[in-house]
């Protein structure tokens, strides 16, 4: 939901094991070789035109196994693991009476959690049991936005698409426990559906809910009805479809069945203007809510409370949820508890933790070098836009204006958040999480109706990721990703441009992908393209979509180009812009040959090795169904086979598996 989230993360992989071929640097990060490419990971027997991923990383793939507690591994996940070790040092060194120390102590006190069992849940379950009317239940749904519970209607804030200087409210649908509507409706997802139904029953039994088996059937049937009216994932990223402004009165008339005045008041989302995202689904869901018996809704919410709280309860709850989620990820074991605990702290106190992290691990010199790289990439993007042969002058001018106004944030926010009013106790994990959720919701609501603060971040500084804040026209690169092998001040220039340069380019070009192009320089949703340019763009993206639709990511699982189009454009155009910037950086001088590799070869090898990794089939299936990013293999193969320079660099000839004739290569930017 790009509009509602107002961000398009790069989405690196989940945490994974370190590659044995990577050399550990003295600062605890990972460097490939002596100048940035891991020569030992290549499979020189592979034809790069048949499988460039294998050519770049095949030897590594042959000796690397996915650890039992992971669904995938790779460079980004390796760095996430390494960052967690750094964060653990910070947290375990903090006093127990500090926020960091108290939250971690409460999470790691397994003996206390076993002693408590389901007791922390009882007050919340009693609150639900006491509900007598639909009006009471509406209030309970509203409280779920800042507490454990379940709501059918998501709510939050975003910049007004018509006036992006002001924060307004949005409303959308919610309520499903499986990743996507198709998991409820298609036969191929029956194993995951059965695992979910079994999990519902186990959870009801753990909370002493009567008639657990029949109730689990009723809850799954209710969520199946939600799935039937829900939008497909591809529609949930379409800004034209999601941008539906209404007043509260108009929403009440459009979607009767819920007391919207009560719901909006109880959530705190009181705004004269709302964006109703998946509007037809909201309307249908309000009608479903109206006709669903109150007892069914209460039982569904009892399950939702326990489901959301499961990681903060005894081992029975934790293990029961994992038994379900492994059907989606393929992981065989739970991650170590300390890693899960550090993840909780980074999610709930990210800027408290991040302030120490950047002080220890992100130098001012690295920040300055990264900022210069972004400047170089923006210049290269401007040159490519200006040289674009299919775009008219008026559209080019508007695109350059958007690029010029795009804000850049590197490493960490200018001002760290103040968490001083958030109370954390070392012996109250359940309460810590509840207080944290309420604190976060209040923090969001404090901006309603106020000017948009574009300096605020949506990721913690230690995150191994990056994003484009679409309606804020900004790109953000946390310190967590700015380390080898993505970014290394000591690496060869071709390597930095191929790795972090492609990531920078990816985020820049999200501003001009199939959805980003609908947002102007100010962040407003506005059509600034000539009709002819829009038609030519659509023709090019259709051709790119045909390529991705043919990629079989797992046996019988093909990429959905409508869902992944924005990320695919970001990947391909980002690589093109990074290559352009690398050429400019040479100043017309030939690149040196290093270890027998030309500058262009090093550029593309660096790009491919930044994406190296393995993924379990179950994780691929879940990703293809619900994630706008293509699986990692096709984030290497998809972009490179459309770039002329890649063919030249590796002498790719007709007859190679992924060869595309020059006239059929897609060139958007």
C-alpha positions in Angstrom: 0.0 0.0 0.0 2.3 2.7 -1.3 -0.1 5.5 -0.8 -1.0 4.6 2.8 2.6 3.8 3.8 4.0 6.7 1.8 7.2 4.7 1.4 8.7 2.1 -0.9 11.4 0.2 0.9 14.1 -1.6 -0.9 13.4 -4.7 1.2 16.6 -6.5 1.7 16.4 -10.1 2.9 15.6 -11.4 6.3 18.4 -12.2 8.7 20.7 -15.0 7.7 24.1 -16.6 8.2 27.4 -15.1 7.3 29.1 -16.2 4.1 32.2 -18.2 4.7 34.0 -16.5 1.8 33.6 -13.0 3.2 36.5 -11.4 5.0 35.7 -9.8 8.3 36.9 -6.2 8.5 38.4 -4.8 11.7 35.2 -2.8 12.4 33.1 -5.9 12.5 31.6 -5.3 9.0 32.1 -7.5 6.0 34.4 -6.7 3.0 34.6 -8.7 -0.1 38.2 -9.3 -1.1 40.7 -6.4 -1.0 38.8 -4.0 -3.2 35.1 -5.0 -2.9 34.3 -8.0 -5.0 34.5 -11.6 -3.7 36.4 -13.3 -6.5 36.2 -16.7 -4.7 32.4 -16.7 -4.8 32.3 -16.8 -8.6 31.5 -19.8 -10.8 33.7 -19.2 -13.8 32.2 -22.3 -15.5 28.9 -20.6 -15.8 28.0 -18.5 -18.8 27.1 -15.0 -17.5 24.4 -14.8 -20.2 22.8 -18.0 -19.1 22.8 -17.2 -15.4 24.6 -14.1 -14.2 23.6 -14.7 -10.6 25.5 -18.0 -10.7 28.4 -16.6 -12.6 28.8 -13.9 -9.8 28.1 -16.1 -6.8 27.8 -19.7 -7.8 30.7 -21.0 -5.7 29.3 -19.3 -2.7 25.8 -20.7 -3.4 27.3 -24.3 -3.6 28.7 -24.2 -0.1 26.1 -22.1 1.6 23.0 -23.5 3.4 20.1 -21.6 4.8 20.2 -22.0 8.5 17.3 -23.8 10.2 16.0 -20.6 11.8 15.8 -18.6 8.6 13.7 -18.5 5.5 16.5 -17.0 3.4 20.0 -15.7 3.6 22.2 -13.3 1.8 24.2 -10.1 2.1 21.5 -7.9 3.5 20.5 -10.5 6.0 24.1 -11.1 7.0 24.5 -7.4 7.8 21.2 -7.5 9.7 22.6 -10.3 11.9 25.9 -8.4 12.4 24.0 -5.2 13.3 22.0 -7.1 15.8 25.2 -8.3 17.5 26.3 -4.6 17.7 22.9 -3.6 19.0 23.1 -6.4 21.6 26.4 -4.9 22.9 24.7 -1.5 23.3 21.6 -3.0 25.0 23.4 -5.4 27.4 25.6 -2.5 28.4 22.7 -0.3 29.3 21.5 -0.1 33.0 18.5 -2.3 33.7 16.5 0.7 34.9 17.0 2.4 31.5 14.4 2.0 28.8 16.7 -0.2 26.7 17.8 -2.3 29.6 14.3 -2.7 31.0 12.7 -3.7 27.8 15.4 -6.2 27.0 15.4 -7.7 30.6 11.6 -8.1 30.4 11.9 -9.9 27.1 14.6 -12.2 28.2 13.0 -13.2 31.5 11.6 -16.5 30.2 11.2 -17.9 33.7 8.8 -15.1 34.6 6.9 -15.5 31.4 6.5 -19.2 32.0 5.2 -18.5 35.5 2.7 -16.0 34.2 1.4 -18.2 31.3 -1.7 -16.7 29.9 -2.4 -14.4 32.9 -1.3 -11.2 31.2 -4.0 -11.7 28.6 -6.9 -12.1 31.1 -7.8 -8.4 31.5 -7.9 -7.8 27.8 -10.0 -11.0 27.2 -12.4 -10.0 30.0 -12.8 -6.6 28.4 -13.9 -8.3 25.2 -16.1 -10.7 27.0 -17.9 -7.8 28.6 -18.9 -6.2 25.3 -22.7 -6.1 25.0 -23.4 -4.1 21.9 -22.0 -3.3 18.5 -21.3 0.2 19.8 -19.1 -1.3 22.5 -17.3 -3.4 19.9 -16.7 -0.4 17.7 -15.0 1.2 20.6 -13.0 -2.0 21.2 -11.9 -2.0 17.5 -10.8 1.6 17.8 -8.6 0.8 20.9 -6.9 -1.9 18.9 -5.0 0.7 17.0 -3.0 1.5 20.1 -3.3 -1.8 21.9 -3.6 -5.6 21.5 -6.8 -6.5 19.7 -8.3 -6.7 16.2 -9.9 -4.1 14.0 -11.5 -4.4 10.6 -10.6 -0.9 9.6 -7.0 0.4 9.5 -6.5 4.1 10.3 -3.5 6.5 10.3 -2.0 9.6 8.9 -0.5 10.6 5.6 0.3 13.9 3.8 -2.8 15.2 2.0 -2.4 14.0 -1.6 -3.9 17.3 -2.8 -1.9 19.5 -0.3 1.0 17.4 0.9 2.1 20.0 3.4 -0.6 19.0 5.8 -1.2 15.6 7.5 -4.7 14.1 7.2 -6.2 10.8 8.1 -6.7 7.6 6.0 -8.9 4.7 6.4 -8.5 1.2 4.9 -9.5 -2.4 5.4 -7.9 -4.9 7.8 -8.7 -8.1 9.6 -7.0 -11.0 7.8 -4.4 -13.1 9.5 -3.0 -14.7 6.3 -0.7 -12.7 4.0 -3.2 -12.1 1.2 -6.7 -12.8 0.1 -5.6 -15.6 -2.2 -4.5 -17.7 0.8 -8.1 -17.9 1.8 -9.5 -18.5 -1.7 -7.1 -20.6 -3.8 -6.6 -24.3 -3.5 -2.8 -24.0 -3.8 -2.7 -22.3 -0.5 -4.7 -25.0 1.4 -1.6 -26.2 3.4 -1.0 -22.7 4.7 -4.8 -22.2 5.3 -4.9 -25.5 7.3 -1.9 -24.5 9.3 -3.6 -21.2 10.1 -6.9 -22.8 11.2 -5.0 -25.2 13.4 -3.1 -22.3 15.0 -6.4 -20.5 15.6 -7.7 -23.6 17.5 -4.6 -24.0 19.5 -4.7 -20.3 20.5 -8.3 -20.6 21.6 -7.5 -23.6 23.7 -4.6 -21.8 25.3 -6.9 -19.0 26.3 -9.6 -21.5 27.6 -12.1 -20.5 24.9 -15.0 -22.9 24.9 -15.7 -25.0 21.7 -12.3 -24.2 20.3 -12.7 -26.3 17.2 -16.0 -25.0 16.1 -14.9 -21.4 17.0 -11.8 -21.8 14.9 -14.0 -22.8 11.9 -16.2 -19.7 12.5 -13.2 -17.4 12.7 -11.6 -18.7 9.5 -15.0 -18.5 7.7 -15.3 -14.9 8.9 -11.9 -14.0 7.6 -12.6 -15.8 4.3 -15.6 -13.4 3.9 -13.2 -10.5 4.4 -10.8 -12.0 1.8 -13.6 -12.2 -0.7 -14.2 -8.5 -0.6 -10.6 -7.4 -0.3 -8.6 -5.9 -3.2 -5.8 -7.8 -4.9 -2.3 -6.8 -3.8 -1.6 -5.1 -7.2 -4.6 -2.8 -6.7 -3.4 -1.8 -3.2 -0.4 -0.1 -4.7 -2.3 1.9 -7.4 -2.4 5.5 -6.4 -5.3 6.3 -8.7 -7.4 3.7 -7.1 -6.4 4.5 -3.5 -6.8 8.3 -3.6 -10.4 8.6 -2.6 -11.0 11.8 -0.5 -14.1 12.0 1.6 -15.5 13.9 4.6 -16.6 11.8 7.6 -20.2 12.5 6.6 -19.5 11.3 3.1 -17.8 8.1 4.4 -20.8 7.4 6.7 -23.2 7.7 3.7 -21.0 5.7 1.4 -20.2 2.8 3.8 -23.2 2.4 6.2 -23.0 -0.5 8.7 -20.5 1.1 11.1 -20.9 4.1 13.3 -18.1 6.0 11.7 -18.5 9.1 13.9 -17.9 6.9 17.0 -15.1 4.9 15.4 -13.2 8.0 14.2 -13.7 9.7 17.5 -12.6 6.7 19.5 -9.5 6.2 17.4 -8.6 9.9 17.7 -8.5 10.2 13.9 -10.8 13.2 13.8 -10.2 15.0 10.5 -12.4 17.1 8.2 -11.0 15.2 5.3 -10.1 11.5 5.0 -8.5 9.4 2.3 -10.5 6.1 2.0 -8.0 3.8 0.4 -9.6 0.6 -0.9 -12.9 2.3 -0.8 -15.2 -0.4 -2.3 -13.7 -2.9 0.1 -14.3 -0.5 3.0 -17.9 -0.2 1.9 -18.4 -4.0 1.6 -16.6 -4.6 4.9 -18.8 -2.2 6.7 -21.8 -4.1 5.4 -20.2 -7.4 6.5 -19.6 -6.0 9.9 -23.2 -4.9 10.2 -24.6 -8.4 9.5 -22.0 -10.4 11.4 -23.3 -11.6 14.8 -21.7 -9.8 17.8 -20.6 -13.2 19.3 -18.6 -14.0 16.2 -16.9 -10.6 16.3 -16.0 -11.0 20.0 -14.5 -14.5 19.4 -12.5 -13.2 16.5 -11.2 -10.4 18.5 -10.3 -12.7 21.4 -8.1 -14.7 19.0 -6.6 -11.5 17.6 -5.5 -10.3 21.0 -3.8 -13.6 21.8 -2.3 -13.8 18.4 -0.7 -10.3 18.6 0.5 -10.9 22.1 1.9 -14.4 21.5 5.6 -13.4 21.3 5.2 -11.7 24.8 3.8 -14.7 26.6 4.9 -18.2 27.6 6.7 -20.7 25.4 3.4 -22.5 24.5 2.1 -19.3 22.8 5.4 -18.6 21.1 5.8 -22.2 19.8 2.2 -22.4 18.6 2.5 -19.2 16.5 5.8 -20.4 15.0 4.2 -23.7 14.0 1.9 -21.7 11.8 4.4 -19.1 10.5 6.9 -21.7 9.3 4.3 -22.8 6.8 4.7 -19.4 5.2 8.5 -19.0 5.6 9.9 -22.6 5.5 12.0 -21.9 8.5 12.6 -25.0 10.7 13.5 -23.3 14.0 12.8 -20.2 15.9 15.4 -17.5 15.8 17.4 -17.3 19.1 15.4 -15.4 21.7 18.1 -12.7 22.1 17.8 -11.8 18.4 14.0 -11.6 18.6 14.5 -9.4 21.6 16.9 -7.0 19.9 14.4 -6.8 17.0 11.7 -5.8 19.4 13.9 -3.1 20.9 14.9 -1.7 17.5 11.2 -1.6 16.5 10.0 0.1 19.7 13.0 2.2 20.7 14.8 2.5 17.4 16.0 6.0 17.7 17.2 5.6 21.3 19.2 2.6 20.1 20.1 4.3 16.9 21.7 7.3 18.5 24.3 5.2 20.1 24.7 3.0 17.1 25.6 5.8 14.7 28.0 7.3 17.2 29.9 4.0 17.4 29.6 2.7 13.9 28.9 5.5 11.4 31.6 8.1 10.9 31.1 11.7 9.6 33.5 10.8 6.8 31.2 8.0 5.6 28.2 10.3 5.9 29.9 12.9 3.7 31.0 10.4 1.1 27.5 8.9 0.9 25.9 12.3 0.5 28.3 13.0 -2.4 27.4 9.7 -4.0 23.7 10.7 -3.9 24.5 14.0 -5.5 26.4 12.2 -8.2 23.4 9.8 -8.8 20.9 12.7 -8.9 23.1 14.4 -11.5 23.2 11.2 -13.6 19.4 10.8 -13.3 18.9 14.3 -14.5 21.1 13.6 -17.5 19.2 10.5 -18.4 15.9 12.3 -18.1 17.2 15.1 -20.4 18.5 12.6 -22.9 15.3 10.5 -22.9 14.3 10.1 -26.6 10.6 9.3 -26.0 9.7 12.1 -23.5 8.5 15.6 -24.5 10.1 18.7 -23.2 7.2 19.7 -20.8 7.3 16.3 -19.0 11.1 16.4 -18.8 11.0 19.8 -17.2 8.5 18.6 -14.6 10.5 15.5 -13.9 13.7 17.5 -13.4 11.9 19.8 -11.0 10.8 16.8 -9.0 14.3 15.4 -8.9 15.7 18.8 -7.9 13.3 19.0 -4.9 13.9 15.4 -3.8 15.2 15.6 -0.2 18.1 13.3 0.8 18.6 11.9 4.3 21.7 9.9 5.1 22.6 7.9 8.2 20.2 9.2 10.9 17.7 11.9 11.5 18.7 15.5 12.2 16.9 15.2 15.5 16.3 12.0 17.4 12.9 11.3 18.9 12.2 12.0 22.6 11.0 8.8 24.3 11.3 10.1 27.9 7.6 9.7 28.7 7.5 6.0 27.7 7.7 3.8 30.8 9.5 0.5 30.5 9.7 -2.0 33.4 12.1 -4.9 33.6 9.4 -7.3 34.9 6.4 -6.4 32.7 6.9 -7.4 29.1 3.2 -7.4 28.3 2.8 -4.0 29.8 5.9 -2.6 28.1 4.5 -3.6 24.7 1.1 -2.1 25.5 2.6 1.2 26.7 4.9 1.3 23.6 1.9 0.8 21.2 -0.1 3.5 22.9 3.0 5.8 22.9 3.5 5.3 19.2 -0.1 5.9 18.3 -0.2 9.1 20.3 3.0 10.2 18.5 1.3 9.7 15.2 -1.9 11.4 16.2 0.0 14.4 17.4 0.7 15.3 13.8 -2.9 15.2 12.6 -3.9 18.4 10.9 -0.4 19.8 11.4 2.3 20.6 8.8 4.2 17.5 7.5 7.6 17.2 9.1 9.7 15.8 6.3 12.6 15.3 8.6 10.9 12.5 10.4 12.1 9.0 9.6 10.1 5.7 9.0 13.1 3.4 9.7 15.5 3.2 12.6 19.2 4.2 11.9 20.4 0.6 12.3 18.1 -0.8 9.7 19.7 -2.5 6.7 17.3 -1.0 4.1 16.4 2.3 2.4 13.2 3.9 1.2 11.5 6.5 -1.0 8.9 8.6 1.0 6.6 9.1 -2.0 4.2 11.8 -0.8 7.1 13.6 0.9 9.4 13.4 -2.2 12.4 12.2 -0.1 14.9 9.3 -0.1 16.3 7.9 3.1 19.4 5.7 3.7 19.8 4.5 7.3 23.4 4.0 8.6 22.6 0.3 8.9 22.9 -0.3 5.2 25.9 2.0 4.7 28.7 -0.5 5.4 30.6 -3.1 3.3 29.8 -4.7 1.0 27.1 -2.2 0.0 29.1 0.9 0.8 32.8 1.0 1.6 35.0 4.1 1.5 38.0 1.9 0.9 36.5 -0.1 -2.0 37.1 0.4 -5.7 34.8 3.1 -7.2 33.1 0.7 -9.6 32.2 -1.5 -6.6 30.5 1.4 -4.7 28.6 2.5 -7.7 27.5 -1.1 -8.5 26.3 -1.8 -4.9 25.2 1.2 -3.0 25.0 3.3 -6.2 22.3 0.9 -7.6 20.4 1.2 -4.3 20.6 5.0 -4.4 19.4 4.9 -8.0 16.6 2.5 -7.1 15.2 4.9 -4.5 15.6 7.9 -6.7 13.9 6.2 -9.6 11.0 5.2 -7.4 9.9 8.8 -7.9 9.4 8.0 -11.6 8.1 4.4 -11.5 4.6 3.5 -12.5 3.2 5.0 -9.2 5.8 7.5 -8.4 5.3 9.2 -11.7 1.8 10.2 -10.5 3.3 12.4 -7.7 4.7 15.8 -8.5 7.7 17.7 -7.1 5.6 18.9 -4.1 4.4 15.4 -3.2 0.9 16.0 -4.5 -0.8 13.3 -6.6 -1.2 15.1 -9.9 -1.0 14.1 -13.5 2.0 16.1 -14.8 2.6 14.0 -17.9 1.4 14.8 -21.4 -1.0 12.1 -22.7 1.4 11.0 -25.4 4.3 10.5 -22.8 2.0 8.6 -20.5 1.0 6.3 -23.4 4.6 5.7 -24.3 5.6 5.0 -20.7 2.7 2.5 -20.5 3.9 0.7 -23.6 7.4 0.4 -22.2 6.2 -0.9 -18.8 4.0 -3.4 -20.5 7.0 -4.8 -22.3 8.9 -5.0 -19.0 6.0 -6.7 -17.5 6.0 -9.4 -20.1 9.6 -10.2 -19.2 8.9 -10.6 -15.5 5.7 -12.6 -16.0 7.9 -15.3 -17.7 10.2 -15.7 -14.6 9.4 -18.8 -12.7 10.6 -17.9 -9.2 9.8 -21.4 -7.7 8.3 -24.5 -9.3 5.0 -23.4 -10.7 5.3 -19.9 -9.1 5.6 -17.0 -11.6 6.2 -13.3 -10.7 3.1 -11.0 -10.9 4.3 -8.0 -12.9 1.4 -5.8 -11.9 2.3 -6.2 -8.2 6.1 -5.8 -8.7 6.2 -3.2 -11.5 7.3 -0.3 -9.3 10.2 -2.3 -7.8 11.2 -3.7 -11.1 11.4 -0.3 -12.6 13.4 0.9 -9.5 15.8 -2.0 -9.9 16.4 -1.6 -13.7 16.4 2.2 -13.8 18.4 2.4 -10.6 21.1 0.3 -12.1 21.1 2.4 -15.3 21.5 5.6 -13.3 24.2 4.1 -11.2 26.1 3.0 -14.3 25.7 6.5 -15.8 27.1 8.0 -12.6 30.0 5.6 -12.6 30.9 6.7 -16.1 30.7 10.3 -15.2 32.9 9.7 -12.2 35.7 8.5 -14.6 35.8 11.9 -16.2 36.4 10.3 -19.6 39.4 8.3 -18.3 39.5 4.5 -18.8 39.1 2.5 -15.6 42.0 0.5 -14.4 42.0 -3.3 -14.9 42.1 -5.0 -11.4 42.7 -8.7 -11.1 41.9 -9.1 -14.8 38.5 -7.4 -14.5 37.5 -4.2 -16.2 35.7 -1.4 -14.4 32.4 -2.3 -16.1 32.8 -6.0 -15.1 33.5 -4.9 -11.5 30.5 -2.7 -11.5 28.1 -5.5 -12.5 29.8 -8.1 -10.4 29.4 -5.8 -7.3 25.7 -5.3 -8.2 25.1 -9.1 -8.5 27.0 -10.0 -5.3 25.1 -7.4 -3.3 22.0 -9.5 -4.1 23.5 -12.9 -3.7 21.5 -15.3 -1.4 19.2 -18.3 -1.1 15.5 -18.5 -0.4 13.3 -21.3 0.7 10.4 -22.1 -1.7 7.8 -21.4 0.9 9.2 -18.0 1.4 9.3 -17.3 -2.3 5.6 -18.4 -2.6 4.7 -16.0 0.2 6.7 -13.2 -1.4 5.3 -13.6 -4.8 1.7 -13.5 -3.5 2.0 -10.5 -1.2 5.3 -8.6 -1.7 5.8 -5.9 -4.4 9.5 -6.9 -4.7 10.6 -9.7 -7.1 12.6 -12.5 -5.6 16.3 -11.7 -5.3 17.4 -13.8 -8.3 15.4 -11.7 -10.6 16.6 -8.5 -9.1 19.9 -9.5 -10.6 18.8 -11.1 -13.9 15.9 -8.8 -14.7 17.8 -5.4 -14.7 21.1 -6.6 -16.2 19.7 -8.2 -19.3 18.2 -4.9 -20.4 21.5 -2.9 -20.2 23.7 -2.7 -23.3 26.8 -2.2 -21.1 26.3 -5.6 -19.4 26.3 -7.3 -22.8 29.5 -5.6 -23.8 31.2 -6.1 -20.4 30.8 -9.9 -20.5 30.6 -10.5 -24.3 27.0 -11.8 -24.1 26.1 -13.3 -27.4 22.8 -14.5 -29.1 21.9 -18.0 -27.9 22.5 -17.2 -24.3 19.5 -18.0 -22.1 18.8 -14.4 -21.1 20.0 -12.7 -24.2 17.6 -10.0 -25.5 18.1 -8.5 -29.0 19.1 -4.8 -28.7 15.9 -3.6 -30.3 13.8 -5.5 -27.7 15.6 -4.4 -24.6 13.5 -2.2 -22.4 14.9 1.3 -21.8 12.5 3.4 -19.7 14.9 6.0 -18.2 
